[in-house]
Amino acid sequence: MKLLAFLGRYAVRYSPWVGFALIAAGLFAISTGSIIVLVEPIFSELLQTDPGAAGDLGMLATAAGDADEDTKGKLMGSFHGAYERLKTALGITSEGVIWFLPLLVGGVFLLRSLSDFASGYCFNRIALGITTDIRNDLYKSVLGQSNRFHAGHTSGELISRIVNDVALVQTAVSTRVVDLVQQGITMITLIAMLFSTHVRLALICLIVFPVMFFPVVRFGRGMRRTSHKSQERMADLAELVAEGVRGHRVVKAFGMEGFEMDRFRMATWRHLKVNLRAQLLANAASPVVESILMVGGVSLLIYAGYQIRAGELSAPLFITFLANLLWMYEPARKLNKANIVVQQSLAAVKRVVDVMRIPNEIVDRPGAKEATTLTQGVYFRGVSFAYSDKLVLEDLDLEIKKGEMVALVGPSGAGKSTVANLLPRFFDPDEGGIEIDGVDIRDLTLKSLRALIGLVTQETVLFNDTVRANIAYGREDLDVEFIRKAATAAYADEFIEELENGYDTVIGEGGLRLSGGQRQRLAIARALTKNPPLLVLDEATSQLDTESEALVQKALYNLMEGRTSLVIAHRLSTVQRADRIVVLEAGKIVEQGPHAELLELDGTYRRLYDLQFP
């Protein structure tokens, strides 16, 4: 019920379409019932198989014997009465029935077809709207999550839930919910008409329904469990594909194509086994249900044969009843199929809901303020932070004054990158706080805080788009000249002009058509267009060769000019011009000062320096 309530919250947004869909489904059910009502006039009035029965429907019941006198229900009587009133209003004679009744039947069939179309279109409109909203909200939820969330969920898993799981929901809502509603209303209408035609026969027939309902429920439960497993296996496949494509160079370099292919074959085999079980359940459902219906149909014919011979049931009444029963087969079949697909989609909905319900630990506090600029500086006050049980920073106090360039150095695992991640609130500290101009950054809106910060990391993230779009990144207000100036300051303009289409060259996924140095300079140009007052450089040159490093370093100096900068570096040659170098070890500050002073201390910094410059 919680999953249905989740979908219901989205369906409310499309209330008018839901109303249109229900009206169309109701018309479909009424027109289907009308066709059944017209079966008797077709035989008695048009074909004159029983001329004496051409009058009121009650005469049919009387002809069936006194035992059937109470079986004429109000529903059939009202339908038949409407038909008689329509004939009278139009002045249809017994001869006119020859053309009137076929035209009426054709009109009812046309109404049924049009209402079927309208109902299907409305439900598809609702389905596409709901699943688009769910997919957007899911992606928004994933984008807004902290780094801790992304560390615990693989990209393949998240892609599978955003793409595949929501697609399953869309298929179910668009193609099967229409059956659940439309055929459900039709089934209720037909059952009511069945009882209004002949109560005893209807009771006998409906004994079969509980027997039929039991395997439907059992198959449905099995499908939900199997579908959940299938979606999990699909997430495994997506993750393996993402890893293989992303790391194709490593795979080739180590000659591990066979190894990766074996992993993928095992994953596809697991996925195949789960899917085969799902198909077994799906394909077994219809034959089981149809077999039960067949047994019920045979029993009904035997019973009706005895009743007609005993004079307790008229043939025209039984034909009407039988037509009603046969029309119930299609709704029953579609409802069974719809149940199977809906169970699959509910498993997908659960996976989507599980992600969306994970609380985001990085959110705006109530009453958070807008940060506009940096006037004083950044202050880390007693900051401690741990990944799971591993303490990374302990009681860290650090001050970065406005316009100052502060470098963080230290051995691997000292906590340098963690400091860089805490400043834009990718994580929040476990203890202590970080202030900008004396205001705790948790009291600032995330959007305004991150607008103050320009981030350049060792893992350059570029998009499969043009050079121009990567530098501007989402900002359509930047003209070509502004982008060119940023590229020039980042020493990127020269190589950009040499590309096939210049600034309009598509650089491929992750910028793989460019060298490491070129990618890094594009990232610096992107940071320059943002023009942030506070700059964070996290190992921005650690993966570059000497020549590329020299160019990128010059670009970084242009970027840092006039800005407050926090530079995390492994290569000490890149931080010697820093106003202050802070040495971290085991999450604590052990030394700080200018390059020359730290060398004279003959401590951790000197040891690191001697390792790099023996």
C-alpha positions as CSV (number, residue, x, y, z in Angstrom):
1,M,0.0,0.0,0.0
2,K,2.9,2.4,0.7
3,L,4.2,1.9,-2.9
4,L,0.7,2.6,-4.3
5,A,0.5,5.7,-2.1
6,F,3.9,6.8,-3.5
7,L,2.5,6.5,-7.0
8,G,-0.7,8.1,-6.0
9,R,1.1,11.3,-4.9
10,Y,2.4,11.7,-8.4
11,A,-1.0,10.8,-10.0
12,V,-2.7,13.6,-8.1
13,R,-0.8,16.1,-10.3
14,Y,-2.7,14.7,-13.3
15,S,-6.1,14.7,-11.7
16,P,-7.9,16.0,-14.9
17,W,-6.4,13.3,-17.0
18,V,-7.4,10.7,-14.3
19,G,-10.9,12.0,-14.5
20,F,-11.0,11.8,-18.3
21,A,-9.6,8.3,-18.1
22,L,-12.2,7.1,-15.6
23,I,-15.0,8.6,-17.6
24,A,-13.7,6.9,-20.8
25,A,-13.3,3.6,-18.9
26,G,-16.9,3.9,-17.6
27,L,-18.2,4.5,-21.2
28,F,-16.2,1.4,-22.3
29,A,-17.9,-0.7,-19.6
30,I,-21.4,0.7,-20.4
31,S,-21.0,0.1,-24.1
32,T,-19.8,-3.4,-23.5
33,G,-22.8,-4.1,-21.4
34,S,-25.1,-2.5,-24.0
35,I,-23.8,-4.9,-26.6
36,I,-24.8,-7.8,-24.4
37,V,-28.2,-6.3,-23.8
38,L,-28.8,-6.0,-27.5
39,V,-28.1,-9.8,-28.0
40,E,-31.7,-10.6,-27.0
41,P,-33.4,-8.1,-29.4
42,I,-31.1,-9.3,-32.2
43,F,-32.4,-12.8,-31.8
44,S,-36.0,-12.0,-30.9
45,E,-36.8,-8.9,-33.0
46,L,-34.2,-8.9,-35.9
47,L,-33.8,-12.6,-36.6
48,Q,-37.2,-13.5,-35.1
49,T,-35.9,-16.8,-33.7
50,D,-38.6,-16.4,-31.0
51,P,-41.3,-13.9,-32.1
52,G,-43.3,-14.4,-29.0
53,A,-40.3,-13.1,-27.0
54,A,-40.0,-9.8,-28.8
55,G,-41.6,-7.8,-26.0
56,D,-40.4,-6.9,-22.5
57,L,-37.4,-8.7,-21.1
58,G,-39.6,-9.9,-18.3
59,M,-41.4,-12.2,-20.8
60,L,-38.2,-14.0,-21.3
61,A,-37.9,-14.6,-17.6
62,T,-41.6,-15.8,-17.4
63,A,-40.9,-18.1,-20.4
64,A,-38.2,-19.7,-18.4
65,G,-40.6,-20.7,-15.7
66,D,-41.8,-19.3,-12.3
67,A,-38.4,-20.2,-10.8
68,D,-36.8,-17.5,-12.9
69,E,-39.3,-14.8,-12.2
70,D,-37.0,-13.1,-9.6
71,T,-33.9,-13.5,-11.8
72,K,-34.7,-10.4,-13.9
73,G,-32.5,-7.7,-12.3
74,K,-33.1,-4.0,-12.4
75,L,-29.9,-3.5,-14.4
76,M,-30.9,-5.6,-17.4
77,G,-34.4,-4.3,-17.2
78,S,-33.3,-0.7,-17.2
79,F,-31.0,-1.3,-20.2
80,H,-33.8,-3.0,-22.0
81,G,-36.3,-0.3,-21.0
82,A,-33.9,2.3,-22.4
83,Y,-33.8,0.5,-25.6
84,E,-37.6,0.3,-25.8
85,R,-37.9,4.0,-25.0
86,L,-35.4,4.9,-27.7
87,K,-37.4,2.9,-30.2
88,T,-40.6,4.6,-29.1
89,A,-39.1,8.1,-29.2
90,L,-37.8,7.6,-32.7
91,G,-41.0,5.9,-33.9
92,I,-39.3,2.7,-34.9
93,T,-41.7,0.2,-36.3
94,S,-41.3,-3.6,-36.4
95,E,-40.1,-3.2,-40.0
96,G,-37.8,-0.3,-39.1
97,V,-36.0,-2.6,-36.6
98,I,-34.3,-4.2,-39.6
99,W,-32.1,-1.2,-40.1
100,F,-32.4,0.5,-36.7
101,L,-31.0,-2.4,-34.6
102,P,-27.9,-3.0,-36.7
103,L,-27.1,0.7,-36.8
104,L,-27.6,0.8,-33.0
105,V,-25.2,-2.1,-32.5
106,G,-22.7,-0.4,-34.8
107,G,-23.0,2.8,-32.9
108,V,-22.4,1.1,-29.6
109,F,-19.4,-0.7,-31.0
110,L,-18.1,2.7,-32.3
111,L,-18.6,4.2,-28.8
112,R,-16.8,1.3,-27.3
113,S,-13.8,1.7,-29.7
114,L,-13.6,5.5,-29.1
115,S,-13.8,5.2,-25.4
116,D,-11.1,2.4,-25.5
117,F,-8.9,4.8,-27.5
118,A,-9.6,7.7,-25.1
119,S,-9.0,5.6,-22.0
120,G,-5.7,4.2,-23.4
121,Y,-4.4,7.7,-24.4
122,C,-5.3,9.3,-21.1
123,F,-3.6,6.5,-19.1
124,N,-0.5,6.7,-21.3
125,R,-0.5,10.5,-20.7
126,I,-0.7,9.9,-17.0
127,A,2.0,7.2,-17.1
128,L,4.5,9.2,-19.1
129,G,3.9,12.2,-16.8
130,I,4.2,10.2,-13.6
131,T,7.4,8.3,-14.7
132,T,9.0,11.5,-16.0
133,D,8.4,13.2,-12.7
134,I,9.6,10.2,-10.8
135,R,12.8,10.0,-12.9
136,N,13.4,13.7,-12.5
137,D,12.9,13.5,-8.7
138,L,15.1,10.4,-8.4
139,Y,17.9,12.0,-10.4
140,K,17.6,15.2,-8.4
141,S,17.8,13.1,-5.2
142,V,20.9,11.3,-6.4
143,L,22.6,14.6,-7.5
144,G,21.9,16.2,-4.1
145,Q,23.3,13.4,-2.1
146,S,26.6,13.6,-0.2
147,N,29.8,12.0,-1.2
148,R,29.2,9.4,1.5
149,F,26.1,8.3,-0.3
150,H,27.9,8.0,-3.6
151,A,30.7,6.0,-2.0
152,G,28.1,3.4,-0.9
153,H,26.3,3.1,-4.2
154,T,27.9,2.2,-7.5
155,S,27.3,4.2,-10.6
156,G,25.9,1.1,-12.3
157,E,23.3,0.6,-9.6
158,L,22.2,4.2,-9.7
159,I,22.0,4.2,-13.5
160,S,19.9,1.0,-13.4
161,R,17.4,2.5,-11.0
162,I,17.1,5.8,-12.9
163,V,16.8,4.2,-16.3
164,N,15.7,0.6,-16.1
165,D,13.5,0.6,-13.0
166,V,11.6,3.7,-13.9
167,A,11.1,2.3,-17.5
168,L,9.5,-0.8,-15.9
169,V,7.1,1.5,-13.9
170,Q,6.3,3.4,-17.1
171,T,5.5,0.2,-19.0
172,A,3.2,-1.0,-16.2
173,V,1.3,2.2,-15.8
174,S,0.9,3.0,-19.5
175,T,0.0,-0.4,-20.7
176,R,-1.4,-2.3,-17.8
177,V,-3.0,0.1,-15.4
178,V,-5.4,1.0,-18.2
179,D,-6.4,-2.7,-18.2
180,L,-6.7,-2.8,-14.4
181,V,-9.1,0.1,-14.4
182,Q,-10.9,-0.3,-17.7
183,Q,-11.3,-4.0,-17.6
184,G,-11.9,-3.9,-13.8
185,I,-14.9,-1.6,-14.3
186,T,-16.1,-3.7,-17.2
187,M,-15.8,-6.9,-15.2
188,I,-17.9,-5.4,-12.4
189,T,-20.5,-4.3,-14.9
190,L,-20.6,-7.7,-16.6
191,I,-20.9,-9.5,-13.2
192,A,-23.8,-7.3,-12.3
193,M,-25.5,-8.0,-15.6
194,L,-24.8,-11.7,-15.2
195,F,-26.7,-11.7,-11.9
196,S,-29.5,-9.7,-13.4
197,T,-29.9,-12.2,-16.2
198,H,-30.0,-15.4,-14.1
199,V,-29.0,-15.5,-10.4
200,R,-28.6,-19.3,-10.0
201,L,-26.4,-19.6,-13.1
202,A,-24.3,-16.6,-12.0
203,L,-23.7,-18.1,-8.6
204,I,-22.6,-21.3,-10.2
205,C,-20.2,-19.5,-12.5
206,L,-18.7,-17.3,-9.8
207,I,-17.8,-20.3,-7.7
208,V,-15.0,-20.7,-10.3
209,F,-13.6,-17.2,-9.7
210,P,-12.1,-17.8,-6.2
211,V,-10.4,-21.0,-7.6
212,M,-9.1,-18.9,-10.5
213,F,-8.1,-16.0,-8.2
214,F,-5.8,-18.2,-6.0
215,P,-3.2,-19.0,-8.8
216,V,-3.3,-15.3,-10.0
217,V,-2.3,-14.2,-6.5
218,R,0.4,-16.9,-6.2
219,F,1.8,-16.0,-9.6
220,G,1.8,-12.3,-8.8
221,R,3.8,-12.8,-5.6
222,G,6.3,-14.9,-7.3
223,M,6.7,-12.4,-10.1
224,R,7.3,-9.5,-7.7
225,R,10.1,-11.5,-5.9
226,T,11.6,-12.7,-9.2
227,S,11.4,-9.2,-10.8
228,H,13.2,-7.7,-7.9
229,K,16.0,-10.2,-8.3
230,S,16.1,-9.5,-12.1
231,Q,16.5,-5.8,-11.6
232,E,19.3,-6.4,-9.1
233,R,21.1,-8.6,-11.7
234,M,20.5,-5.8,-14.3
235,A,22.2,-3.3,-12.0
236,D,25.2,-5.7,-11.8
237,L,25.4,-5.8,-15.6
238,A,25.2,-2.0,-15.8
239,E,28.0,-1.7,-13.2
240,L,30.3,-4.2,-15.1
241,V,29.7,-2.4,-18.4
242,A,30.4,1.0,-16.8
243,E,33.6,-0.3,-15.3
244,G,34.7,-2.0,-18.5
245,V,34.1,1.0,-20.7
246,R,35.6,3.5,-18.2
247,G,38.7,1.3,-17.6
248,H,39.2,0.0,-21.1
249,R,42.8,1.1,-21.2
250,V,43.7,-0.7,-18.1
251,V,41.9,-3.8,-19.3
252,K,43.9,-3.8,-22.5
253,A,47.2,-2.9,-20.9
254,F,46.9,-6.0,-18.6
255,G,45.5,-8.2,-21.3
256,M,42.4,-8.9,-19.2
257,E,39.8,-8.8,-22.0
258,G,39.1,-12.5,-21.4
259,F,38.9,-12.0,-17.6
260,E,36.4,-9.2,-18.0
261,M,34.4,-11.2,-20.5
262,D,34.2,-14.1,-18.1
263,R,32.9,-11.8,-15.4
264,F,30.3,-10.4,-17.8
265,R,29.2,-13.9,-19.0
266,M,28.7,-15.0,-15.3
267,A,26.6,-11.8,-14.7
268,T,24.5,-12.4,-17.8
269,W,24.0,-16.0,-16.9
270,R,22.7,-15.0,-13.4
271,H,20.4,-12.5,-15.1
272,L,19.3,-15.1,-17.6
273,K,18.4,-17.6,-14.9
274,V,16.3,-15.0,-13.0
275,N,14.6,-13.9,-16.2
276,L,13.8,-17.5,-17.3
277,R,12.0,-18.1,-13.9
278,A,10.1,-14.8,-14.5
279,Q,9.1,-16.0,-18.0
280,L,8.1,-19.4,-16.6
281,L,5.7,-17.7,-14.1
282,A,4.4,-15.3,-16.7
283,N,3.7,-17.9,-19.3
284,A,2.3,-20.4,-16.9
285,A,-0.3,-17.9,-15.5
286,S,-2.6,-17.7,-18.5
287,P,-2.8,-21.5,-19.3
288,V,-3.6,-22.2,-15.7
289,V,-6.3,-19.6,-15.5
290,E,-7.7,-20.6,-18.9
291,S,-7.8,-24.2,-18.0
292,I,-9.8,-23.4,-14.9
293,L,-12.2,-21.3,-17.0
294,M,-12.5,-24.2,-19.5
295,V,-13.5,-26.6,-16.8
296,G,-16.1,-24.1,-15.5
297,G,-17.4,-23.5,-19.1
298,V,-17.9,-27.3,-19.7
299,S,-19.7,-27.6,-16.4
300,L,-21.9,-24.7,-17.2
301,L,-22.9,-26.2,-20.6
302,I,-23.8,-29.5,-19.0
303,Y,-25.9,-27.8,-16.4
304,A,-27.6,-25.5,-18.9
305,G,-28.4,-28.5,-21.1
306,Y,-30.3,-30.2,-18.3
307,Q,-32.1,-27.0,-17.3
308,I,-33.3,-26.3,-20.9
309,R,-34.6,-29.8,-21.3
310,A,-36.4,-29.6,-18.0
311,G,-38.1,-26.4,-19.1
312,E,-36.5,-24.3,-16.3
313,L,-34.4,-22.2,-18.7
314,S,-35.2,-20.6,-22.0
315,A,-32.7,-20.8,-24.9
316,P,-32.8,-17.0,-25.6
317,L,-32.1,-16.2,-22.0
318,F,-29.2,-18.7,-21.9
319,I,-27.8,-17.2,-25.1
320,T,-27.8,-13.7,-23.5
321,F,-26.2,-15.2,-20.4
322,L,-23.6,-17.1,-22.4
323,A,-22.8,-13.9,-24.4
324,N,-22.3,-12.1,-21.2
325,L,-20.0,-14.8,-19.9
326,L,-18.0,-15.0,-23.0
327,W,-17.5,-11.2,-22.9
328,M,-16.0,-11.6,-19.4
329,Y,-13.2,-13.8,-20.7
330,E,-11.3,-10.9,-22.3
331,P,-11.4,-8.7,-19.1
332,A,-10.4,-11.7,-17.0
333,R,-7.4,-12.5,-19.3
334,K,-6.2,-8.9,-19.4
335,L,-6.6,-8.5,-15.6
336,N,-4.4,-11.6,-15.1
337,K,-1.7,-10.2,-17.4
338,A,-2.0,-6.8,-15.9
339,N,-1.5,-8.3,-12.4
340,I,1.8,-10.0,-13.5
341,V,3.2,-6.8,-15.0
342,V,2.1,-4.6,-12.1
343,Q,3.8,-7.0,-9.7
344,Q,7.0,-6.5,-11.7
345,S,6.6,-2.8,-11.6
346,L,6.0,-2.7,-7.9
347,A,9.4,-4.4,-7.4
348,A,10.9,-1.6,-9.5
349,V,9.0,1.1,-7.5
350,K,10.3,-0.3,-4.3
351,R,13.9,0.0,-5.6
352,V,13.3,3.6,-6.6
353,V,11.6,4.5,-3.3
354,D,14.5,2.9,-1.4
355,V,16.9,5.3,-3.0
356,M,14.6,8.4,-2.7
357,R,14.0,7.7,1.0
358,I,17.7,7.7,1.9
359,P,18.0,10.9,3.9
360,N,20.4,13.5,2.5
361,E,22.8,14.5,5.3
362,I,23.9,17.6,3.4
363,V,20.9,20.0,3.3
364,D,20.2,23.7,4.0
365,R,19.4,24.5,7.5
366,P,16.1,26.3,8.2
367,G,16.8,30.0,7.8
368,A,20.1,29.5,6.0
369,K,21.6,32.8,4.7
370,E,22.8,33.7,1.2
371,A,26.6,34.0,0.9
372,T,27.5,36.9,-1.4
373,T,31.3,37.3,-1.2
374,L,34.4,36.7,0.9
375,T,35.6,39.7,3.0
376,Q,37.6,38.2,5.9
377,G,38.6,34.6,5.4
378,V,38.0,30.9,6.1
379,Y,38.3,29.4,9.5
380,F,38.4,25.7,10.5
381,R,37.7,25.5,14.2
382,G,38.2,22.2,16.0
383,V,37.3,20.1,13.0
384,S,37.2,16.3,13.3
385,F,36.1,13.9,10.7
386,A,36.0,10.1,10.2
387,Y,35.2,7.7,7.3
388,S,33.2,5.0,9.1
389,D,35.4,4.2,12.1
390,K,38.6,5.6,10.6
391,L,39.5,9.1,12.0
392,V,40.9,11.3,9.2
393,L,41.0,14.7,10.8
394,E,41.3,15.4,14.5
395,D,40.7,18.8,16.2
396,L,41.9,20.8,13.1
397,D,42.3,24.5,13.5
398,L,43.2,26.4,10.3
399,E,42.9,30.0,9.2
400,I,43.0,31.2,5.6
401,K,42.8,35.0,5.3
402,K,41.3,36.8,2.3
403,G,43.8,37.0,-0.6
404,E,46.1,34.4,1.0
405,M,47.4,31.3,-0.7
406,V,47.6,28.5,1.7
407,A,49.1,25.1,0.6
408,L,48.3,21.8,2.4
409,V,51.0,19.1,2.1
410,G,51.7,15.9,3.8
411,P,52.0,12.1,3.3
412,S,49.2,10.1,1.7
413,G,46.3,9.6,4.0
414,A,47.1,12.7,6.0
415,G,43.6,14.2,5.4
416,K,44.5,16.8,2.7
417,S,41.7,16.0,0.3
418,T,39.2,15.7,3.2
419,V,39.8,19.3,4.0
420,A,39.1,20.2,0.4
421,N,35.9,18.2,0.5
422,L,34.7,19.7,3.7
423,L,34.9,23.3,2.5
424,P,32.1,23.0,-0.2
425,R,30.2,20.7,2.1
426,F,30.6,17.5,0.2
427,F,30.7,16.2,3.7
428,D,30.0,17.8,7.1
429,P,32.5,17.5,10.0
430,D,31.7,15.2,12.8
431,E,32.9,17.8,15.3
432,G,33.8,21.4,15.1
433,G,32.8,23.8,12.3
434,I,34.0,25.8,9.3
435,E,33.3,29.5,9.0
436,I,33.4,32.0,6.2
437,D,33.6,35.5,7.4
438,G,32.6,34.3,10.9
439,V,29.5,32.4,9.7
440,D,29.3,28.7,9.9
441,I,29.0,27.3,6.4
442,R,26.1,25.1,7.5
443,D,24.2,28.3,8.1
444,L,24.7,29.3,4.5
445,T,22.6,28.0,1.6
446,L,24.5,25.3,-0.4
447,K,24.0,27.0,-3.7
448,S,25.4,30.3,-2.5
449,L,28.3,28.6,-0.6
450,R,29.4,26.6,-3.6
451,A,29.0,29.7,-5.8
452,L,31.9,31.2,-3.8
453,I,34.2,28.3,-4.5
454,G,36.1,27.3,-7.6
455,L,37.2,23.7,-7.6
456,V,40.0,22.2,-9.7
457,T,40.8,18.5,-8.9
458,Q,43.3,15.9,-10.2
459,E,40.4,14.0,-11.7
460,T,39.3,16.4,-14.5
461,V,35.6,15.9,-15.2
462,L,34.6,17.0,-18.8
463,F,31.5,16.2,-20.7
464,N,30.8,14.8,-24.2
465,D,30.1,18.2,-25.6
466,T,31.9,21.1,-27.4
467,V,34.9,22.9,-25.9
468,R,32.7,26.0,-25.7
469,A,30.0,24.2,-23.7
470,N,32.6,22.6,-21.3
471,I,34.1,26.0,-20.5
472,A,30.8,27.8,-20.1
473,Y,29.2,24.7,-18.4
474,G,25.5,25.5,-18.2
475,R,25.8,29.2,-18.6
476,E,24.2,30.4,-21.8
477,D,24.8,34.1,-20.9
478,L,28.6,33.9,-21.7
479,D,29.6,35.2,-25.1
480,V,32.3,33.8,-27.2
481,E,34.8,36.5,-26.4
482,F,34.5,36.0,-22.7
483,I,35.0,32.2,-23.1
484,R,38.0,32.9,-25.3
485,K,39.6,35.2,-22.7
486,A,39.2,32.6,-20.0
487,A,40.8,30.0,-22.3
488,T,43.6,32.4,-23.1
489,A,44.3,32.9,-19.4
490,A,44.3,29.2,-18.9
491,Y,46.8,28.7,-21.8
492,A,44.2,26.7,-23.6
493,D,43.3,29.0,-26.5
494,E,46.2,27.9,-28.7
495,F,45.5,24.2,-28.7
496,I,41.7,24.8,-29.0
497,E,42.2,26.7,-32.2
498,E,44.2,23.8,-33.6
499,L,41.3,21.4,-33.1
500,E,39.2,20.5,-36.1
501,N,36.3,22.8,-35.3
502,G,37.9,25.0,-32.7
503,Y,35.6,25.9,-29.8
504,D,32.8,23.9,-31.4
505,T,34.8,20.6,-31.4
506,V,33.1,17.8,-29.4
507,I,35.8,16.4,-27.1
508,G,34.3,13.0,-26.4
509,E,33.3,11.3,-23.1
510,G,35.5,12.6,-20.3
511,G,37.5,14.7,-22.9
512,L,39.4,11.6,-24.0
513,R,40.3,13.2,-27.3
514,L,42.5,15.6,-25.4
515,S,45.7,15.1,-23.5
516,G,45.8,15.3,-19.7
517,G,47.3,18.8,-19.7
518,Q,44.8,20.0,-22.2
519,R,41.9,18.6,-20.1
520,Q,43.3,20.3,-17.0
521,R,43.6,23.6,-18.7
522,L,40.0,23.4,-19.9
523,A,39.0,22.8,-16.3
524,I,41.0,25.9,-15.2
525,A,39.3,27.9,-18.0
526,R,35.9,26.7,-16.6
527,A,36.8,27.8,-13.1
528,L,37.9,31.2,-14.5
529,T,34.4,31.8,-16.1
530,K,32.9,31.2,-12.7
531,N,35.2,33.9,-11.2
532,P,35.0,32.6,-7.6
533,P,36.5,34.6,-4.7
534,L,37.7,31.3,-3.1
535,L,39.7,28.7,-5.0
536,V,40.4,25.1,-4.0
537,L,43.0,23.2,-6.0
538,D,43.2,19.5,-5.1
539,E,46.3,17.9,-6.6
540,A,45.6,19.8,-9.8
541,T,49.0,18.9,-11.4
542,S,49.8,15.5,-9.9
543,Q,49.0,13.4,-13.0
544,L,50.8,15.6,-15.6
545,D,54.2,15.4,-17.2
546,T,56.8,18.1,-16.6
547,E,56.0,20.1,-19.7
548,S,52.2,20.0,-19.2
549,E,52.7,20.8,-15.5
550,A,54.6,23.9,-16.3
551,L,51.8,25.2,-18.6
552,V,49.1,24.2,-16.1
553,Q,51.0,25.8,-13.3
554,K,51.2,29.1,-15.2
555,A,47.5,28.9,-15.8
556,L,46.9,28.2,-12.1
557,Y,48.8,31.3,-11.1
558,N,46.6,33.3,-13.4
559,L,43.6,31.7,-11.8
560,M,44.8,32.3,-8.3
561,E,45.6,36.0,-8.8
562,G,43.5,38.2,-6.5
563,R,41.8,35.2,-5.0
564,T,41.9,33.3,-1.7
565,S,43.4,29.9,-2.4
566,L,43.6,26.6,-0.7
567,V,46.1,24.4,-2.6
568,I,46.4,20.7,-1.9
569,A,49.6,19.4,-3.4
570,H,51.8,16.3,-3.5
571,R,54.5,17.9,-5.6
572,L,56.2,20.5,-3.4
573,S,57.6,22.3,-6.4
574,T,54.0,23.7,-7.0
575,V,53.6,25.2,-3.6
576,Q,56.9,27.0,-2.9
577,R,55.3,30.3,-3.8
578,A,52.5,29.9,-1.3
579,D,52.1,32.5,1.5
580,R,51.9,29.7,4.0
581,I,52.4,26.0,3.8
582,V,50.5,23.8,6.3
583,V,51.9,20.3,6.9
584,L,49.3,17.6,7.8
585,E,50.2,14.3,9.3
586,A,47.7,11.7,10.6
587,G,44.9,14.4,10.5
588,K,46.8,17.0,12.5
589,I,48.7,20.1,11.7
590,V,52.4,19.4,12.6
591,E,54.1,22.4,10.9
592,Q,53.2,25.6,9.1
593,G,55.0,28.6,7.6
594,P,56.7,29.7,4.4
595,H,58.8,27.3,2.4
596,A,62.2,28.5,3.6
597,E,61.2,28.5,7.3
598,L,59.9,24.9,7.0
599,L,63.1,23.7,5.5
600,E,65.0,25.1,8.4
601,L,62.8,23.3,10.9
602,D,64.2,20.0,9.6
603,G,60.8,18.3,10.3
604,T,58.2,16.5,8.3
605,Y,58.3,19.1,5.4
606,R,62.0,18.8,5.1
607,R,61.7,15.0,5.0
608,L,59.1,15.2,2.2
609,Y,61.3,17.8,0.4
610,D,64.4,15.6,0.5
611,L,62.4,12.6,-0.9
612,Q,61.4,14.6,-3.9
613,F,64.6,16.5,-4.4
614,P,67.4,14.2,-3.2
